[in-house]
């Protein structure tokens, strides 16, 4: 769960940092390459969510099993 949050925060703030700080300190080619990678990840996540909506399935399934011994 922590890894997902860390990756999420990175995906939120890296484009902002590239636009504000990256223009001064990074070469233009590196900034463009990083933005393209982030754009690809964004498009991938949009397509996964769209597929889940169309197929009416959740990307993660939670299975709850009942403990028969405790029920008796």
C-alpha positions as CSV (number, residue, x, y, z in Angstrom):
1,X,0.0,0.0,0.0
2,X,2.8,2.4,0.8
3,X,4.5,1.7,-2.5
4,X,1.4,2.6,-4.4
5,X,1.0,5.9,-2.5
6,X,4.7,6.8,-3.1
7,X,4.3,6.1,-6.8
8,X,1.1,8.1,-6.9
9,X,2.7,11.1,-5.3
10,X,5.6,10.9,-7.7
11,X,3.3,10.8,-10.6
12,X,1.5,13.8,-9.2
13,X,4.5,16.0,-8.5
14,X,7.0,15.0,-11.2
15,X,5.3,16.9,-14.1
16,X,4.9,20.0,-11.9
17,X,8.6,19.8,-11.0
18,X,9.6,19.3,-14.6
19,X,7.7,22.3,-15.7
20,X,8.8,24.7,-13.0
21,X,12.3,23.5,-12.0
22,X,13.3,21.3,-15.0
23,X,13.2,24.1,-17.5
24,X,16.2,25.7,-15.8
25,X,18.3,22.8,-14.7
26,X,17.5,19.9,-17.1
27,X,18.3,19.9,-20.8
28,X,15.2,20.1,-22.9
29,X,15.7,16.6,-24.3
30,X,15.7,15.0,-20.9
31,X,12.6,16.9,-19.8
32,X,10.7,15.9,-22.9
33,X,11.7,12.3,-22.5
34,X,10.5,12.2,-18.9
35,X,7.2,13.9,-19.8
36,X,6.6,11.3,-22.6
37,X,7.2,8.5,-20.1
38,X,4.7,10.1,-17.7
39,X,2.3,10.6,-20.5
40,X,2.5,6.9,-21.5
41,X,1.9,5.8,-17.9
42,X,-1.1,8.1,-17.8
43,X,-2.5,6.7,-21.0
44,X,-2.0,3.2,-19.7
45,X,-3.8,3.8,-16.5
46,X,-6.7,5.5,-18.4
47,X,-7.0,2.5,-20.7
48,X,-7.0,0.0,-17.8
49,X,-9.7,2.0,-15.9
50,X,-11.7,2.3,-19.2
51,X,-11.5,-1.5,-19.8
52,X,-12.6,-2.2,-16.2
53,X,-15.6,0.1,-16.7
54,X,-16.6,-1.4,-20.0
55,X,-16.3,-5.0,-18.8
56,X,-18.0,-4.1,-15.5
57,X,-15.2,-5.7,-13.4
58,X,-13.0,-4.3,-10.7
59,X,-9.2,-4.4,-11.2
60,X,-8.8,-5.8,-7.7
61,X,-11.1,-8.5,-6.3
62,X,-11.5,-8.9,-2.6
63,X,-12.7,-12.4,-1.6
64,X,-14.1,-12.8,1.9
65,X,-14.1,-16.4,3.2
66,X,-16.2,-17.4,6.2
67,X,-14.6,-19.4,8.9
68,X,-16.9,-22.4,9.4
69,X,-15.5,-23.4,12.7
70,X,-16.2,-20.0,14.3
71,X,-19.8,-20.1,13.0
72,X,-20.6,-23.3,14.9
